Amino acid sequence: MKWSFTFPQGFNKALALSYDDGQIHDRRLVEILNRHGLKGTFHLNSGSLSSKGFVEREEVASLYKGHEISAHGVSHAWLSHLSDDLAVSEILEDRRALESLAGYPVRGMSYAFGSYALDAPKKLKILGIEYARTVAATHSFAVPANFLTWHPTCHHNDRLMEMAENFINLPAYARLAIFYVWGHSYEFNGDGNWDLIEGFASKMEGAQGVWKATSIEIARYIAAARSLVTSVNGDIAHNPAGISLWIEAAGEIRCIAPGGTIIL
């Protein structure tokens, strides 16, 4: 093939931060991310909002502005323990409540406790979920085969700065590398290590060629890339998706607009 995909603007790397539960410590985490120009995905249990220790319903839209609001189940239930009808309710009712607060469709989630049944991806797709994050660390930066079982690179307490250094120093030929970090904001408070995320955010702010994105932005970009239609020779490319795609061909970064066709 005479060309290769990149992330938007020709970047070859993407960083996403994924945090669960919606406890009040999200306020401090959001402030840190905003200050360093990073984006987060915040998976909320709508049934816990406005209760002790959790963010208020009324602040959800403003607090997470510029980030992504995502589902985590109404009651943080173990999905693998639920009947089909209860699992559907756990997800759809969470989506319904969060969408009324966010003002946009909520199409992502993380599995509460990292728990899911083997047939979960098929069911989630029917329920309108485009990606679902697990808690199984890969310690790699590979694009997931299936975004409905999206395994993160690592938890923030799991060699975070070492992984950051590895990510920044990936060889030039690396393509579509994703650094996906997960955790809970309350852990920084409980562990007394807010300096960890401060140091990480500062380091990643200065990293060159890194797309700072939400989980849904990455999942949708890869889905769009996978939908690209090419000629047999690979020298004609048509983008049927609703977002722009970026490629590198002969050392040149080129953008394929939605519905566009280019000759390579």
ZASE-736985 format. One line per field, with one value per residue: residue number from 1; residue in three letters; x negated, y, z of N, C-alpha, C in turn. Coordinates in steps of 0.1 Angstrom, whole numbers. Atoms other than C-alpha are relative to their C-alpha. Example, Ala and Ser with C-alpha at 12.3 -4.5 7.8 and 13.67 -1.06 7.14 Angstrom:
residues 2
torba = c(1 2)
loza = c(Ala Ser)
n.east = c(-9 9)
n.north = c(-12 -11)
n.up = c(0 0)
ca.east = c(-123 -137)
ca.north = c(-45 -11)
ca.up = c(78 71)
c.east = c(-9 8)
c.north = c(12 11)
c.up = c(0 8)
END
This chain:
residues 264
torba = c(1 2 3 4 5 6 7 8 9 10 11 12 13 14 15 16 17 18 19 20 21 22 23 24 25 26 27 28 29 30 31 32 33 34 35 36 37 38 39 40 41 42 43 44 45 46 47 48 49 50 51 52 53 54 55 56 57 58 59 60 61 62 63 64 65 66 67 68 69 70 71 72 73 74 75 76 77 78 79 80 81 82 83 84 85 86 87 88 89 90 91 92 93 94 95 96 97 98 99 100 101 102 103 104 105 106 107 108 109 110 111 112 113 114 115 116 117 118 119 120 121 122 123 124 125 126 127 128 129 130 131 132 133 134 135 136 137 138 139 140 141 142 143 144 145 146 147 148 149 150 151 152 153 154 155 156 157 158 159 160 161 162 163 164 165 166 167 168 169 170 171 172 173 174 175 176 177 178 179 180 181 182 183 184 185 186 187 188 189 190 191 192 193 194 195 196 197 198 199 200 201 202 203 204 205 206 207 208 209 210 211 212 213 214 215 216 217 218 219 220 221 222 223 224 225 226 227 228 229 230 231 232 233 234 235 236 237 238 239 240 241 242 243 244 245 246 247 248 249 250 251 252 253 254 255 256 257 258 259 260 261 262 263 264)
loza = c(Met Lys Trp Ser Phe Thr Phe Pro Gln Gly Phe Asn Lys Ala Leu Ala Leu Ser Tyr Asp Asp Gly Gln Ile His Asp Arg Arg Leu Val Glu Ile Leu Asn Arg His Gly Leu Lys Gly Thr Phe His Leu Asn Ser Gly Ser Leu Ser Ser Lys Gly Phe Val Glu Arg Glu Glu Val Ala Ser Leu Tyr Lys Gly His Glu Ile Ser Ala His Gly Val Ser His Ala Trp Leu Ser His Leu Ser Asp Asp Leu Ala Val Ser Glu Ile Leu Glu Asp Arg Arg Ala Leu Glu Ser Leu Ala Gly Tyr Pro Val Arg Gly Met Ser Tyr Ala Phe Gly Ser Tyr Ala Leu Asp Ala Pro Lys Lys Leu Lys Ile Leu Gly Ile Glu Tyr Ala Arg Thr Val Ala Ala Thr His Ser Phe Ala Val Pro Ala Asn Phe Leu Thr Trp His Pro Thr Cys His His Asn Asp Arg Leu Met Glu Met Ala Glu Asn Phe Ile Asn Leu Pro Ala Tyr Ala Arg Leu Ala Ile Phe Tyr Val Trp Gly His Ser Tyr Glu Phe Asn Gly Asp Gly Asn Trp Asp Leu Ile Glu Gly Phe Ala Ser Lys Met Glu Gly Ala Gln Gly Val Trp Lys Ala Thr Ser Ile Glu Ile Ala Arg Tyr Ile Ala Ala Ala Arg Ser Leu Val Thr Ser Val Asn Gly Asp Ile Ala His Asn Pro Ala Gly Ile Ser Leu Trp Ile Glu Ala Ala Gly Glu Ile Arg Cys Ile Ala Pro Gly Gly Thr Ile Ile Leu)
n.east = c(-8 8 -4 -4 -9 4 -11 -2 11 12 6 1 -3 -12 -1 -14 0 -14 -2 -13 -9 -6 1 3 14 0 1 14 6 -3 7 13 0 -3 12 11 -5 -4 -14 -3 -14 -5 -11 -8 -11 -10 -8 8 2 -6 1 12 13 0 -3 -14 -6 -1 14 6 3 10 13 6 0 13 4 -11 -8 -2 -7 7 -11 -8 3 14 -2 8 -9 1 -9 -14 -7 0 -9 6 12 -4 -5 12 7 -9 -5 11 1 -11 2 12 -3 -8 9 11 -6 4 -1 11 2 11 -1 10 -7 1 8 7 -8 -9 -2 7 -8 -3 1 -12 -11 2 -2 -15 -5 5 13 11 13 -1 14 2 10 11 12 8 13 3 -6 -6 -14 -7 -7 -14 -1 -9 8 12 9 9 14 3 -5 9 9 7 11 -5 11 8 -7 1 13 0 -10 6 12 -3 8 -7 -9 -12 -12 -13 3 -9 3 -13 2 -13 1 -11 7 2 12 11 -2 3 14 9 9 -4 12 1 -7 6 13 -4 -6 10 8 -7 -2 11 4 -3 -6 -10 -14 -7 -14 -9 -2 -9 6 9 -8 -7 10 5 -11 0 11 -3 -11 6 -1 11 1 8 14 2 4 -12 -6 -13 -3 -14 -3 -4 11 11 11 13 10 13 4 13 5 -9 -12 -11 -13 -11 -12 -12 -5 10 8 12 9 12)
n.north = c(-12 -12 -11 6 -8 -7 -6 -14 -9 7 5 14 5 -6 2 -1 2 5 0 5 -1 -13 -5 -15 -3 -4 -14 -3 7 -8 -12 3 3 -13 -8 6 2 14 4 12 6 2 10 -3 8 -10 2 -5 -14 -8 6 -4 4 0 -13 -4 1 -13 -4 10 -6 -10 6 8 -6 2 14 9 7 13 8 10 8 -8 3 6 14 10 4 15 6 -4 6 -8 -12 -10 -6 -10 -11 -6 -8 -10 -10 -9 -9 -10 -10 -8 -8 -12 -10 -4 -7 7 15 7 12 8 4 9 10 -1 11 7 12 1 13 2 -5 -14 -9 1 -6 -14 -6 -2 -10 -13 -3 1 6 3 3 10 -4 10 -7 7 -6 -3 -12 5 -2 12 7 -3 -11 3 5 -9 2 -11 2 2 -8 -11 5 11 -4 -10 -9 8 2 -13 -1 10 -6 -11 5 10 -2 -8 8 3 -6 1 4 -6 1 0 1 0 0 -7 -12 1 7 -10 -5 10 4 -12 -2 -10 -4 10 -5 -13 2 6 -10 -9 7 3 -13 -4 11 -4 10 8 -4 1 3 8 14 1 -5 10 11 -3 -2 13 6 -6 5 14 0 -6 9 -3 8 12 -5 -8 -14 -8 2 -7 -1 0 -3 -14 -8 0 9 -5 11 -4 6 -5 -10 -11 2 -4 2 5 -6 9 1 -4 10 -5 9 0)
n.up = c(0 1 -10 -13 -8 -12 -7 6 1 3 -13 -1 -13 -6 -15 -6 -14 -2 -15 -4 -12 -2 -14 -1 3 14 2 0 12 12 0 4 14 7 -1 8 13 3 0 -7 1 -13 0 -12 -4 -1 -12 -11 0 -10 -13 -7 6 15 5 0 14 6 5 9 13 -1 -5 10 13 7 -2 4 -10 5 -9 -9 -6 -9 -14 -1 -2 8 12 2 -9 2 11 12 -1 -10 6 9 -8 -7 10 7 -9 -3 12 0 -10 3 12 -4 -7 9 12 12 -2 -7 8 -5 -14 -5 -8 -14 -6 11 2 11 5 13 11 -3 12 9 -7 -1 13 2 -9 4 -6 10 -6 -14 -6 -10 -9 2 6 11 1 14 6 12 3 -4 11 -2 -10 -11 -11 2 -11 -1 -1 -14 -11 -2 -11 6 8 9 5 9 13 7 7 12 10 6 7 10 12 10 9 -8 5 -7 -14 -10 -14 -6 -14 -7 -15 -8 -6 -15 -4 -2 -13 -10 0 -2 11 11 7 12 11 4 7 13 8 4 9 13 6 9 10 14 9 -7 1 -13 5 -9 4 11 12 6 5 13 10 5 7 13 8 4 10 12 12 9 13 -1 0 -12 4 -1 -13 -2 -14 -2 -14 -2 -5 8 -3 3 4 4 13 6 -9 0 -8 8 -7 9 -6 0 14 9 7 4 8 -7)
ca.east = c(0 -13 2 11 37 29 50 64 38 14 7 -4 5 36 41 74 81 111 124 153 181 185 173 166 129 137 138 101 92 111 94 60 69 83 51 29 52 61 94 111 141 161 183 211 236 267 284 256 255 263 258 231 196 208 211 245 268 270 232 227 230 208 182 176 178 151 148 171 199 203 223 213 247 275 265 229 242 222 236 224 248 279 306 309 338 321 289 307 324 291 276 305 318 283 280 314 306 272 284 309 280 254 276 261 264 243 229 200 196 172 181 188 162 148 176 192 206 190 220 219 205 234 259 243 243 281 284 266 232 202 174 171 139 127 102 78 44 26 -5 -4 7 25 58 84 99 133 141 169 142 117 88 69 32 30 44 29 12 -3 -37 -21 -52 -71 -44 -43 -80 -76 -46 -65 -95 -77 -97 -88 -71 -45 -10 23 8 33 24 55 54 82 89 111 104 110 80 57 72 71 36 23 8 24 -12 -11 16 2 -32 -16 6 -23 -44 -17 -9 -43 -44 -45 -23 3 40 57 91 121 129 158 137 111 136 155 123 111 146 145 111 122 151 127 133 103 96 79 46 50 45 81 97 133 144 181 180 193 159 127 99 62 35 -2 -12 -47 -56 -26 3 36 72 101 133 166 179 147 126 89 63 31)
ca.north = c(0 34 53 48 62 89 105 141 166 139 129 93 90 96 100 93 94 74 79 62 68 106 113 149 145 147 184 186 161 181 213 196 183 217 234 211 209 172 155 130 106 105 74 82 62 84 69 81 117 143 118 122 122 124 154 172 166 203 206 177 197 225 204 181 206 199 163 133 121 84 56 33 18 34 16 4 -32 -63 -68 -104 -110 -96 -111 -97 -74 -59 -54 -36 -14 -7 6 23 41 54 67 83 101 112 124 147 163 163 175 150 113 92 63 50 33 15 -18 -15 -36 -45 -71 -83 -115 -130 -119 -84 -67 -80 -68 -34 -27 -32 -8 20 17 23 14 -1 0 -28 -28 -54 -36 -44 -22 -16 12 -10 -2 -26 -52 -46 -13 -30 -47 -19 -29 1 6 8 21 54 35 10 23 54 76 47 40 77 77 46 63 95 76 53 48 70 42 37 44 50 44 49 55 47 54 46 50 68 104 94 72 103 116 84 75 111 112 141 149 118 131 166 154 132 159 183 157 149 186 191 158 165 148 136 139 146 130 115 78 84 105 78 50 69 79 43 31 57 46 10 21 37 23 19 7 -27 -9 12 44 57 62 72 83 73 84 117 128 137 111 117 97 100 93 98 119 142 145 145 149 130 150 133 119 128 108 113 99 89)
ca.up = c(0 -9 20 57 80 106 132 125 114 105 142 147 183 204 242 260 297 310 346 364 389 389 425 436 430 393 398 407 379 353 364 359 325 314 325 305 274 278 273 295 293 324 330 353 373 369 399 422 411 437 465 491 476 440 417 415 385 380 374 351 318 329 348 319 291 265 278 272 294 291 307 336 345 365 397 390 388 377 342 342 371 356 334 299 307 338 319 292 318 336 303 286 317 324 288 291 323 312 278 295 315 288 259 234 227 251 230 251 284 307 324 361 380 345 344 313 297 265 244 258 226 205 230 235 198 197 226 207 225 202 226 261 282 303 331 316 310 278 284 247 224 198 182 197 174 189 206 226 246 246 269 283 282 320 352 363 393 369 356 342 338 323 298 290 282 260 242 236 223 199 167 137 118 146 133 151 186 214 250 270 307 332 369 395 406 442 441 437 469 488 477 482 447 428 419 396 374 375 364 337 324 322 304 278 273 258 238 201 175 200 194 228 223 241 239 215 192 188 184 157 139 137 127 99 88 87 64 38 3 -20 -55 -60 -66 -35 -55 -52 -19 -11 24 30 66 81 94 77 75 73 55 48 12 -2 29 24 49 30 43 27 34 43 10 -7 -32 -38 -62 -45)
c.east = c(-9 2 3 8 -8 12 1 -13 -13 -7 0 3 13 0 14 -1 15 2 15 6 5 -1 -5 -14 -2 -2 -15 -7 3 -8 -15 -1 2 -13 -11 5 2 15 2 14 4 13 8 11 11 8 -8 -2 8 1 -13 -13 0 4 16 5 -1 -14 -6 -3 -11 -14 -7 0 -14 -5 12 7 4 7 -8 10 7 -5 -14 2 -10 9 0 10 14 6 0 8 -5 -13 3 5 -12 -7 8 5 -12 -2 11 -2 -11 2 8 -8 -10 4 -5 2 -12 -1 -12 3 -13 8 -3 -8 -8 8 9 1 -7 8 3 -2 12 12 -1 2 15 5 -6 -14 -11 -13 3 -14 0 -10 -13 -12 -7 -15 -5 7 8 14 8 7 15 1 11 -6 -13 -9 -9 -15 -4 8 -10 -11 -9 -11 3 -11 -9 7 1 -13 0 9 -7 -11 2 -8 9 10 13 12 12 -3 9 -4 13 -1 14 -3 13 -7 -1 -12 -12 1 -3 -15 -10 -10 6 -12 -2 7 -4 -12 3 6 -10 -9 7 4 -11 -4 5 7 10 14 6 15 8 1 8 -7 -10 7 7 -10 -5 11 1 -11 2 11 -6 1 -11 1 -9 -15 -4 -3 12 7 13 4 16 5 4 -11 -12 -10 -13 -9 -13 -3 -12 -5 9 12 12 13 10 13 11 6 -9 -7 -13 -8 -14 -12)
c.north = c(12 11 -7 10 8 4 15 8 -7 -6 -16 -6 7 -4 2 -4 -4 -2 -3 6 14 5 14 3 1 15 4 -6 8 13 -2 -2 13 8 -4 -3 -15 -2 -12 -5 -4 -9 1 -10 11 -1 5 15 7 -7 3 -6 0 14 2 -1 13 5 -8 7 10 -5 -7 6 -1 -14 -8 -6 -13 -8 -9 -9 9 -2 -7 -15 -9 -5 -15 -7 2 -8 10 13 10 6 11 13 8 9 11 11 9 9 10 11 9 9 13 10 5 8 -5 -15 -6 -14 -8 -4 -7 -11 2 -12 -7 -13 0 -15 -1 6 15 9 0 8 15 7 3 12 14 3 -3 -5 -3 -4 -10 5 -9 8 -8 4 1 12 -4 4 -13 -6 2 10 -3 -8 7 -1 12 -3 -4 9 11 -4 -11 5 11 8 -8 -2 13 2 -9 6 11 -4 -11 3 7 -7 -4 7 -3 -7 7 -3 2 -2 0 1 6 12 -1 -7 10 5 -10 -4 12 2 8 4 -9 5 14 -1 -6 9 10 -6 -1 13 4 -11 4 -11 -9 6 -2 -1 -7 -14 -1 6 -10 -12 4 3 -14 -7 6 -5 -14 0 5 -10 3 -9 -12 4 8 14 9 -3 9 -1 1 5 15 8 -1 -11 5 -11 7 -8 7 12 12 -4 5 -3 -4 5 -10 -1 2 -12 6 -10 1 -3)
c.up = c(0 10 13 7 11 7 -6 1 -3 13 -1 13 6 15 4 15 4 15 4 12 2 14 -1 -3 -15 -2 0 -13 -13 -1 -5 -15 -8 -1 -9 -14 -3 1 8 -4 14 0 13 3 3 13 13 0 10 14 6 -7 -15 -5 -1 -15 -7 -6 -11 -14 0 5 -11 -14 -6 2 -5 12 -6 11 9 7 10 15 2 3 -8 -11 -2 9 -3 -12 -11 2 10 -5 -10 7 6 -10 -6 9 4 -12 0 10 -3 -12 4 7 -10 -12 -13 2 7 -6 5 14 5 9 15 5 -12 -4 -12 -5 -14 -11 2 -13 -9 5 1 -13 -3 9 -3 6 -11 5 15 5 11 10 -2 -7 -10 0 -14 -5 -13 -1 4 -12 1 11 11 11 -1 13 1 0 14 9 3 11 -6 -10 -10 -6 -9 -13 -8 -7 -12 -11 -7 -10 -10 -13 -11 -8 7 -6 9 14 10 14 8 15 7 15 6 6 15 4 2 14 11 1 2 -12 -12 -8 -12 -12 -4 -8 -14 -10 -6 -11 -14 -7 -10 -10 -14 -8 7 -1 14 -3 11 -6 -13 -13 -7 -6 -13 -11 -6 -8 -14 -9 -5 -11 -14 -12 -10 -12 3 1 12 -3 -1 13 2 15 1 13 1 6 -9 5 -5 -3 -3 -13 -6 9 1 8 -8 8 -11 7 0 -14 -11 -6 -4 -8 7 -9)
END
